[in-house]
Structure formats: C-alpha cells, structure tokens
C-alpha cells in the first residue's frame, strides 16, 4: 500500500466517521434512538481511530491486529445502521450512501488484513 492509498483510507474512514456523527445527530430524541445512536457512534468513529493506530503500529502483528479491529468495528457499524433503518428511525434512502461506503470500507479492510496475513507488505 503506497502513501496515497494510506492517506485515502485514513481520509475515507475519517469522513465516514463525520457522516456517522451527522446521522446520529439526525435521529429522533427517543430512548431507543439514543441507545442505537450511541452504539453506532462508538463503532463508526472507532474505525478511523483503529486505522490510524494500525499505521502507527510497531510491528506487522500490531498492524494486522488494529486493522482487524477496524474491520470488526465497520461490520458492527453496518449492523447498528441496519437496525436504525429497519426499526423505522431513519429512512433507508437517507443513509443508503452511508451503508454503501460502510460496505466499501469493510471490503478494503478485509483485503488489507488478508494480504497482510499472507506475508505481503501492506503497511
């Protein structure tokens, strides 16, 4: 992974976190929405933090571990976002592009983890 790819993933995960924050801010002020919003806020903003941590890792093992956590957080974010949609808190059309970006980030992180585990240099 070259420096541009690194910057791109860092920036994408950062912009994704901002979009998650905006989505949570748009939720109604109900008990359920607050609980689901808190969950998706934690996981959605954690992705970028773990990507940053991965690139600061001291070893390949650290890198893989942090990227794997970022991937898990991305999958969790998808789960909470789907719950928000399917429970009727937000319309799918409103967050469909966020879900698509979420899926792309999952694919990128999965590829990075698999490639790194196979011994190829990614960091």
C-alpha positions in Angstrom: 0.0 0.0 0.0 1.6 3.3 -1.0 1.3 6.6 0.8 -1.6 7.8 -1.3 -3.6 4.6 -0.5 -2.8 5.1 3.2 -3.9 8.7 3.1 -7.0 7.7 1.2 -8.1 5.1 3.7 -7.3 7.4 6.6 -9.4 10.2 5.0 -12.2 7.9 4.0 -12.5 6.5 7.5 -12.4 10.0 8.9 -15.1 11.3 6.5 -17.1 8.2 7.2 -17.0 9.0 11.0 -18.2 12.5 10.3 -21.1 11.1 8.3 -22.0 8.7 11.2 -21.9 11.7 13.6 -24.3 13.6 11.3 -26.6 10.6 11.0 -26.7 10.2 14.8 -27.5 13.9 15.2 -30.5 13.5 12.9 -32.0 10.7 15.0 -35.2 11.4 16.9 -34.8 12.0 20.7 -36.3 8.8 21.8 -34.8 6.2 24.2 -34.3 3.6 21.5 -32.8 6.1 19.1 -30.4 7.4 21.8 -29.2 3.9 22.6 -28.8 2.8 19.0 -27.2 6.1 18.1 -24.7 5.7 20.9 -23.8 2.3 19.7 -23.3 3.3 16.0 -21.5 6.4 17.1 -18.9 4.4 19.1 -18.3 1.8 16.4 -18.5 4.2 13.4 -15.9 6.6 14.8 -13.7 3.8 16.1 -12.9 2.6 12.5 -10.7 5.5 11.7 -9.1 5.6 15.1 -8.0 2.0 14.6 -6.8 2.6 11.1 -4.6 5.5 12.5 -3.4 3.2 15.2 -2.5 0.4 12.7 -0.2 2.7 10.7 1.5 3.7 13.9 2.0 0.1 14.9 5.4 -1.1 15.9 5.1 -4.4 14.2 3.3 -6.3 11.5 1.4 -8.1 14.2 0.2 -4.7 15.6 -0.8 -3.5 12.2 -2.9 -6.6 11.4 -4.4 -6.5 14.9 -5.5 -2.9 14.6 -6.8 -3.4 11.0 -8.8 -6.4 12.1 -10.4 -4.3 14.9 -11.2 -1.6 12.4 -12.8 -4.3 10.2 -14.9 -5.6 13.1 -16.0 -2.1 14.0 -17.0 -1.5 10.4 -19.1 -4.6 10.5 -20.7 -3.6 13.8 -21.4 -0.1 12.3 -23.3 -1.8 9.5 -25.3 -3.8 11.9 -26.4 -0.8 14.0 -27.2 1.3 10.9 -29.4 -1.5 9.5 -31.2 -1.6 12.9 -31.8 2.1 12.7 -33.2 1.8 9.2 -35.3 -1.4 9.8 -36.7 0.0 13.1 -38.0 3.0 11.2 -35.9 5.6 12.9 -34.5 6.8 9.6 -35.5 6.1 6.0 -33.1 3.9 4.0 -32.8 6.5 1.3 -31.4 8.9 3.8 -28.5 6.6 4.8 -28.1 4.4 1.8 -24.9 6.0 0.6 -23.5 5.7 4.1 -24.3 2.0 4.0 -22.6 1.7 0.6 -19.5 3.4 1.9 -19.6 1.2 5.0 -19.5 -1.9 2.8 -16.6 -0.5 0.7 -14.6 0.2 3.9 -15.3 -3.4 5.1 -14.0 -4.7 1.7 -10.9 -2.6 1.9 -10.1 -3.6 5.4 -10.7 -7.3 4.7 -8.4 -7.1 1.8 -5.7 -5.4 3.9 -6.0 -8.0 6.6 -5.9 -10.9 4.2 -2.9 -9.5 2.3 -1.0 -8.7 5.4 -1.6 -12.2 6.9 -0.3 -13.8 3.7 3.0 -12.1 4.3 2.7 -9.3 1.8 3.8 -5.9 2.9 0.9 -3.5 3.3 2.0 -1.0 5.9 
